[in-house]
Structure formats: structure tokens, C-alpha cells
Amino acid sequence: MTKIIETLRSYKFRHFNIRLLIWVCALTVLGILVISSATDSDIYEKKQILGFGMGLFVAFFLTLISYKFILKFHWLFYAINLILLLWVKFSGSYHMGATRWIDLGFFQLQPSELTKIFLILFFAYYLDKNKEKINTFKVIASSVILFAVPLYLILAQPDLSTSIVISLIFCGMMYVSGLSYKFIGGVLAVAVPIAIVMIYLIMQPDQHILQGYQLRRITSFYDKNSTDPDVINDRRQQENSVMAIGSGGLYGKGLNNNTTTSLKNGNYLSEPQTDFIFCIVGEELGFIGSAIVIILLFLITIECFYIGAHAPDLAGRIIATGYGILVVMQSFVNISVVTMMLPNTGLPLPFVSYGLSSIVSLYFGLGIVLNVSLQRKQA
């Protein structure tokens, strides 16, 4: 008990980043309102409110626990992550062409959402511990191997979008840890030609790199004149999404509206409360509502980077920066898909899309980031 009191006394509560908490809560509340409007049943709204409450409790609890203590369990986080991903692989719940969920009866757990946070925590400790040897082959190779194992299990679900996001988070954490520019340049010199070759191979008729539905989504994105019914069907969701956003105009049609011109009311959008929630924001809250969502996501990212810049050590910097990269990259991919700037792929919009696994895991990470802010280094 004495040690806990001493730890709390060591925190600089004047540095508690209340702005970050306000932006996140405001965005979550806005998301709940839009989810309520996007669906006919109130079950999604109630579950999201439950997730919000659970997330706030978890965030508050973790804010008071030193992240340095939490990182002592880095291998436990890594092991739990692998166990959950293996559970999905061998006995997961199949839905819409992928096996990504564990059916717990009262809700569907999506372990890949937890993976994003667990990997940030694991590599925050691992890279901090090896910061003096970060540019050695041993540390770089071991980091890549440790990351490749969960990456493979997520790719096997298949979940290409989450794989891309966690890969970008990993690259960002490696960069923050002090990776040499020479190594980065060497990796890019090799990666770019490989990427070009991979794209060429993917576009071949008999390719076995992507699943059939993944290839159709890419094909539907660039082939506007295709007569393939599957391609046309895959493209329709994005086209309807763009029309919904455009029809919202400046102020939108209003939440829970009953207008006959609404694409949502006409059931032209399938499951809009999840990955395509931003198109509901655009249609019902207009350009102003969409801008507010984007600005809040931007402010959350900036606050995370600010906390990372003032973190007392490399581990804290990696946690805050990695979390910021998670928010900004996942937001970028989601909004780009909804506005038809990228091929269709399933990825929730942080704090806005419906999903208990997503909202609770994001608040889990938020609590640890806020704890980093309490231990801000002296100027």
C-alpha cells in the first residue's frame, strides 16, 4: 500500500492530458449518436454505451498504474495475444468470408483489435531494453521475427487491412526507437521493387496470393466497366457510400431523419454502423459533422505525439507515438475506403464505429498513454 501511495505522489497530475480525454470522449459520444441513427434496433447503441462505460473504467484504472510496471508483463501480453489469435485460427467464428472472432456467447471478441495495443506494449519494452543495440542485425532480426508471428496469424484469418495497419505501427515504433537512416534507406531500396513485383503477380489471372474476395475488391475499385456481378456488387457499397456523403451537403439531413431520399433509410448500405459509419456522418451531419470527426481524430493524434515527445523514456515515447500512429493510420484507411479513395476493406473508424472489441481496446491503450503523460519529463 505504501508503494502505491508513493507511486501516486510521484505523478505530475498538473500534466494530466485532459484535452486528450475530452477529445476521445466527445468523439465516442458522437459515434454513439450516429450508431443509434444508423440502425433500426437500439441493441447496437446500448452495447456501444456499455463498451464506452467499460472503456472509461479500464482507462481510469490504467491511468493510475505506472506504465513501467505494466511493461514488466510484456511477454504475458505477447503470449495472450498469440493464444487468442491461435484460438481464432482453429475454432474462431466465421462471418462474411473471414474467421476473425471468438464467440463468447454474450459478445464476439475480435483478438486482432487487442493485437494492436498488445504489440505496442510489447515492443515498447523490447525496443527500450535494446535501444543501445537497435541498429544491430540481432535486434532488428529478432524484432521482425517477433512481429511476423502475429502478423502471419492475422493475415491467415484473412485480415489484410489490420495487417497493413499493424505493419505501419511497427515501422513507426522502429523509427522512433532510433533506427538508422541507412538501414531505412536500404529497406526501402529492397521493399519498393518487391512491392512492384507483388502487385504484378496479384494482377495475374491465376494468382494465389490474395483470397478471391480480396482480389474482387481491388478489381472493383479500378475496373468501372466490369460486367462481373460479383465485382459490381463489391463496388456498389462504396458508390452508395460516396452518394450518401455527397447528399448530406453542408449541414446534413439530421440524425434519425425519415426522409425518403436517404440512402440509409432505403437500405442501400449494409451494416453501416461498423466500417461505413463515416458515410452516415456525412449524410446526416453533412460536411460540418464530417469535418468535426476528422478534426477530433487529428487532435487525438497530435496529443498522443505531444505526450510521446515529453515522455520520460523511450518506452513511454514508443507507447504514445505508437498509439497515435494507430489512430491516424486506421482513420486514414477507413475514411479513404468510405470516400472511395482506396479499395474496399473492413476496418473500423476509431471511437466512432460500432464494436465492443474495438472501443474497449482503444480505451485500454488510452489509459496507458494518459499514464505516460503523468510522468512527463522535466523541461
Secondary structure, 3 states (H helix, E strand, C coil): CHHHHHHHHHCCHHHCCHHHHHHHHHHHHHHHHHHHHHCCCCHHHHHHHHHHHHHHHHHHHHHCCCHHHHHHHHHHHHHHHHHHHHHHHHHCEEECCEEEEEECCCCEECHHHHHHHHHHHHHHHHHHHCHHHCCCHHHHHHHHHHHHHHHHHHHCCCCHHHHHHHHHHHHHHHHHCCCCHHHHHHHHHHHHHHHHHHHHHHCCCCCCCCCHHHHHHHHHHHCCCCCCHHHHHHHHHHHHHHHHHHHCCCCCCCCCCCCCCCCCCCCCCCCCCCCCHHHHHHHHHHHHHHHHHHHHHHHHHHHHHHHHHCCCCHHHHHHHHHHHHHHHHHHHHHHHHHCCCCCCCCCCCCCCCCCHHHHHHHHHHHHHHHHHHHCCCCC
